[in-house]
């Protein structure tokens, strides 16, 4: 009898040790009802609306910068001037060629005057040969000269006529070429002068100068970026969203923005545009948002972090995210046993997971310490 009591006491002791060991192995909790928010994290920057990059169309040194960052500018305003000495040489050369072309195209041009003198001489000879031919024709009809003499007179006349016509054609060709050269020279002057505009970098529409990439004295190559300008009255939040989250993004969703220049302060924005293409460089999709209210003193190019609110419930059954296992499973306590149970989840936040089915608020779930 005494031995049985000792065995019972030993079993009870082992049970207490086992229960104590189990108790130390797990911590438990129960689902609770409360609000939950799902958000997609995105990084980005502040950009002006309709921003554009002012690009150089020629090579040269910046000899004058007429603006600084944050200046307001109007359409056509000259912002930067490049050294255009070489272009001035081209303009002067074209203007010199134009002057010569104008002289050669005038009615009293030496070349045309020379051809006119040849025309007058050919015309005079044609008149003489015409008179001679008429006289020889009359003599031939009266048998006063031979047929050969008459034929010679007729050939001389025809030769003079051909020479006269050739001189007229030569004059027209020379005059036409002179006019063509004159018009070509005019176009060359216009093109050379038009080339000067490439050395003056001007604003396209009204806007604000947000960034300047080149300073006075720096060399600019054709195609180099010189400055960034944009609409001074509006800015947007440009965000990079990863491809795994882009399907959750919708127009009008709330965006909570934290600027890197103003830590621990949040501004509200709304999704205004979703770009339909994937950016291979950033491995993300581009999304735009607009601030709900004006943000004073904001600077274009400011880096930021944002949370895009994609879903929200005020009263959902929630369990801590740390209690979740793989494949939407949890450890559920059934009496003294712990079983693996599958659940259907809804909204998932950093801390909480919404439970749609598989648990009740009275269930106990556990996790290892």
DAHU-V311097 format. One record per backbone hydrogen bond with DSSP energy under -0.5 kcal/mol. CO is the residue of the C=O (numbers start at 1). NH is the residue of the N-H. E is the energy in kcal/mol with one decimal. If there is no record, write none. Layout:
BEGIN
co=CO nh=NH e=E
co=CO nh=NH e=E
END
This chain:
BEGIN
co=1 nh=5 e=-1.9
co=2 nh=6 e=-1.7
co=3 nh=7 e=-2.1
co=4 nh=8 e=-2.7
co=5 nh=9 e=-2.5
co=6 nh=10 e=-2.2
co=7 nh=11 e=-2.5
co=8 nh=12 e=-2.5
co=9 nh=13 e=-2.0
co=10 nh=14 e=-2.2
co=11 nh=15 e=-2.5
co=12 nh=16 e=-2.3
co=13 nh=17 e=-2.1
co=14 nh=18 e=-2.6
co=15 nh=19 e=-3.1
co=16 nh=20 e=-2.5
co=17 nh=21 e=-2.6
co=18 nh=22 e=-2.8
co=19 nh=23 e=-2.6
co=20 nh=24 e=-2.0
co=21 nh=25 e=-1.2
co=22 nh=26 e=-1.4
co=25 nh=369 e=-2.4
co=27 nh=367 e=-2.1
co=29 nh=365 e=-3.1
co=32 nh=318 e=-3.5
co=34 nh=316 e=-2.9
co=36 nh=313 e=-2.5
co=38 nh=310 e=-2.1
co=38 nh=311 e=-1.5
co=39 nh=41 e=-0.5
co=40 nh=308 e=-3.0
co=42 nh=306 e=-2.5
co=43 nh=240 e=-2.7
co=44 nh=304 e=-2.0
co=45 nh=238 e=-2.6
co=46 nh=301 e=-3.5
co=47 nh=236 e=-3.2
co=48 nh=51 e=-1.1
co=49 nh=231 e=-2.5
co=52 nh=54 e=-0.5
co=52 nh=229 e=-2.6
co=53 nh=55 e=-0.6
co=54 nh=226 e=-3.2
co=54 nh=227 e=-1.1
co=56 nh=223 e=-3.1
co=60 nh=220 e=-3.0
co=61 nh=63 e=-0.9
co=61 nh=83 e=-2.5
co=62 nh=217 e=-3.5
co=64 nh=66 e=-0.6
co=64 nh=81 e=-2.7
co=68 nh=71 e=-1.8
co=71 nh=209 e=-2.8
co=73 nh=207 e=-2.1
co=74 nh=77 e=-1.9
co=77 nh=203 e=-2.1
co=79 nh=66 e=-2.8
co=79 nh=67 e=-0.7
co=80 nh=201 e=-2.7
co=81 nh=63 e=-2.2
co=81 nh=64 e=-1.5
co=84 nh=88 e=-2.0
co=85 nh=89 e=-1.8
co=86 nh=90 e=-1.7
co=87 nh=91 e=-2.2
co=88 nh=92 e=-2.8
co=89 nh=93 e=-2.5
co=90 nh=94 e=-2.2
co=91 nh=95 e=-2.5
co=92 nh=96 e=-2.2
co=93 nh=97 e=-2.3
co=94 nh=98 e=-1.8
co=95 nh=99 e=-2.0
co=96 nh=100 e=-1.9
co=97 nh=101 e=-2.3
co=98 nh=102 e=-2.4
co=99 nh=103 e=-2.0
co=100 nh=104 e=-2.3
co=101 nh=105 e=-1.3
co=102 nh=106 e=-0.7
co=103 nh=106 e=-0.8
co=106 nh=109 e=-1.7
co=109 nh=113 e=-2.9
co=110 nh=114 e=-2.3
co=111 nh=115 e=-1.7
co=112 nh=116 e=-2.3
co=113 nh=117 e=-2.2
co=114 nh=118 e=-1.8
co=115 nh=119 e=-2.0
co=116 nh=120 e=-2.7
co=117 nh=121 e=-2.2
co=118 nh=122 e=-2.3
co=119 nh=123 e=-2.7
co=120 nh=124 e=-2.4
co=121 nh=125 e=-2.4
co=122 nh=126 e=-2.2
co=123 nh=127 e=-2.3
co=124 nh=128 e=-2.4
co=125 nh=129 e=-2.9
co=126 nh=130 e=-2.0
co=127 nh=131 e=-2.3
co=128 nh=132 e=-2.5
co=129 nh=133 e=-2.3
co=130 nh=134 e=-2.1
co=131 nh=135 e=-2.3
co=132 nh=136 e=-2.7
co=133 nh=137 e=-2.3
co=134 nh=138 e=-1.8
co=135 nh=139 e=-2.2
co=136 nh=140 e=-2.6
co=137 nh=141 e=-2.1
co=138 nh=142 e=-1.1
co=139 nh=144 e=-3.8
co=139 nh=145 e=-0.7
co=140 nh=143 e=-1.5
co=146 nh=150 e=-1.7
co=147 nh=151 e=-2.9
co=148 nh=152 e=-2.6
co=149 nh=153 e=-2.0
co=150 nh=154 e=-2.2
co=151 nh=155 e=-2.6
co=152 nh=156 e=-2.3
co=153 nh=157 e=-1.9
co=154 nh=158 e=-2.4
co=155 nh=159 e=-2.4
co=156 nh=160 e=-2.3
co=157 nh=161 e=-2.6
co=158 nh=162 e=-2.4
co=159 nh=163 e=-2.4
co=160 nh=164 e=-2.5
co=161 nh=165 e=-2.4
co=162 nh=166 e=-2.3
co=163 nh=167 e=-2.2
co=164 nh=168 e=-2.0
co=165 nh=169 e=-2.4
co=166 nh=170 e=-2.4
co=167 nh=171 e=-2.0
co=168 nh=172 e=-2.4
co=169 nh=173 e=-2.5
co=170 nh=174 e=-2.4
co=171 nh=175 e=-3.0
co=172 nh=176 e=-2.8
co=173 nh=177 e=-2.5
co=174 nh=178 e=-2.3
co=175 nh=179 e=-2.2
co=176 nh=180 e=-2.7
co=177 nh=181 e=-2.9
co=178 nh=182 e=-2.0
co=179 nh=183 e=-2.6
co=180 nh=184 e=-2.7
co=181 nh=185 e=-2.4
co=182 nh=186 e=-2.0
co=183 nh=187 e=-2.2
co=184 nh=188 e=-2.2
co=185 nh=189 e=-2.1
co=186 nh=190 e=-2.4
co=187 nh=191 e=-2.9
co=188 nh=192 e=-2.4
co=189 nh=193 e=-2.8
co=190 nh=194 e=-2.7
co=191 nh=195 e=-1.9
co=192 nh=196 e=-0.6
co=193 nh=196 e=-1.0
co=194 nh=197 e=-1.3
co=195 nh=198 e=-1.0
co=196 nh=199 e=-1.6
co=197 nh=200 e=-1.3
co=198 nh=57 e=-0.6
co=199 nh=82 e=-3.5
co=199 nh=201 e=-0.6
co=200 nh=202 e=-0.7
co=201 nh=79 e=-3.4
co=201 nh=80 e=-1.5
co=203 nh=76 e=-2.5
co=203 nh=205 e=-0.8
co=207 nh=73 e=-2.8
co=208 nh=210 e=-0.8
co=208 nh=230 e=-1.5
co=209 nh=70 e=-4.4
co=211 nh=228 e=-2.7
co=215 nh=218 e=-1.9
co=218 nh=62 e=-2.3
co=220 nh=60 e=-2.3
co=221 nh=224 e=-2.5
co=224 nh=56 e=-2.4
co=226 nh=213 e=-2.9
co=226 nh=214 e=-1.3
co=227 nh=54 e=-3.1
co=228 nh=210 e=-2.4
co=228 nh=211 e=-1.6
co=229 nh=52 e=-2.7
co=230 nh=208 e=-2.6
co=231 nh=234 e=-0.8
co=234 nh=49 e=-1.8
co=236 nh=47 e=-2.6
co=236 nh=238 e=-0.6
co=237 nh=239 e=-0.6
co=237 nh=289 e=-2.1
co=238 nh=45 e=-1.9
co=239 nh=241 e=-0.6
co=239 nh=287 e=-2.4
co=240 nh=43 e=-0.8
co=241 nh=285 e=-3.2
co=242 nh=245 e=-1.7
co=242 nh=246 e=-1.0
co=245 nh=248 e=-1.8
co=246 nh=249 e=-1.3
co=250 nh=253 e=-1.5
co=253 nh=271 e=-2.1
co=254 nh=309 e=-2.7
co=255 nh=257 e=-0.7
co=255 nh=269 e=-2.6
co=256 nh=307 e=-2.0
co=257 nh=267 e=-2.7
co=258 nh=305 e=-2.4
co=259 nh=262 e=-1.2
co=262 nh=265 e=-1.2
co=265 nh=259 e=-0.5
co=267 nh=257 e=-3.4
co=268 nh=292 e=-2.4
co=268 nh=293 e=-0.5
co=269 nh=255 e=-2.8
co=270 nh=290 e=-2.4
co=271 nh=252 e=-2.7
co=273 nh=288 e=-3.2
co=277 nh=286 e=-0.6
co=278 nh=280 e=-0.8
co=279 nh=283 e=-1.6
co=279 nh=284 e=-1.2
co=284 nh=279 e=-2.8
co=285 nh=241 e=-2.8
co=286 nh=275 e=-2.3
co=287 nh=239 e=-3.5
co=288 nh=272 e=-2.4
co=288 nh=273 e=-1.7
co=289 nh=237 e=-3.4
co=290 nh=270 e=-2.2
co=294 nh=296 e=-0.7
co=295 nh=298 e=-1.2
co=299 nh=302 e=-1.7
co=302 nh=46 e=-1.9
co=303 nh=260 e=-2.6
co=304 nh=44 e=-1.9
co=305 nh=258 e=-3.1
co=306 nh=42 e=-2.5
co=307 nh=256 e=-2.6
co=307 nh=309 e=-0.7
co=308 nh=40 e=-2.5
co=308 nh=310 e=-0.8
co=311 nh=38 e=-3.0
co=313 nh=36 e=-2.6
co=316 nh=34 e=-2.2
co=316 nh=318 e=-0.5
co=317 nh=355 e=-3.0
co=318 nh=32 e=-2.2
co=319 nh=353 e=-2.3
co=320 nh=323 e=-1.8
co=321 nh=324 e=-1.5
co=325 nh=328 e=-0.7
co=328 nh=343 e=-2.6
co=329 nh=325 e=-3.2
co=330 nh=332 e=-0.7
co=330 nh=341 e=-3.0
co=331 nh=366 e=-2.7
co=332 nh=334 e=-0.5
co=332 nh=339 e=-3.0
co=333 nh=335 e=-0.5
co=333 nh=364 e=-0.5
co=334 nh=337 e=-2.1
co=337 nh=334 e=-2.9
co=339 nh=332 e=-3.5
co=339 nh=341 e=-0.5
co=341 nh=330 e=-2.6
co=343 nh=345 e=-0.5
co=344 nh=356 e=-3.5
co=344 nh=357 e=-1.2
co=347 nh=354 e=-3.1
co=351 nh=321 e=-3.7
co=352 nh=349 e=-3.2
co=353 nh=319 e=-1.9
co=354 nh=346 e=-2.0
co=354 nh=356 e=-0.6
co=357 nh=344 e=-2.4
co=360 nh=31 e=-0.5
co=360 nh=363 e=-1.3
co=364 nh=333 e=-3.0
co=365 nh=29 e=-2.4
co=366 nh=331 e=-0.7
co=367 nh=27 e=-2.4
END
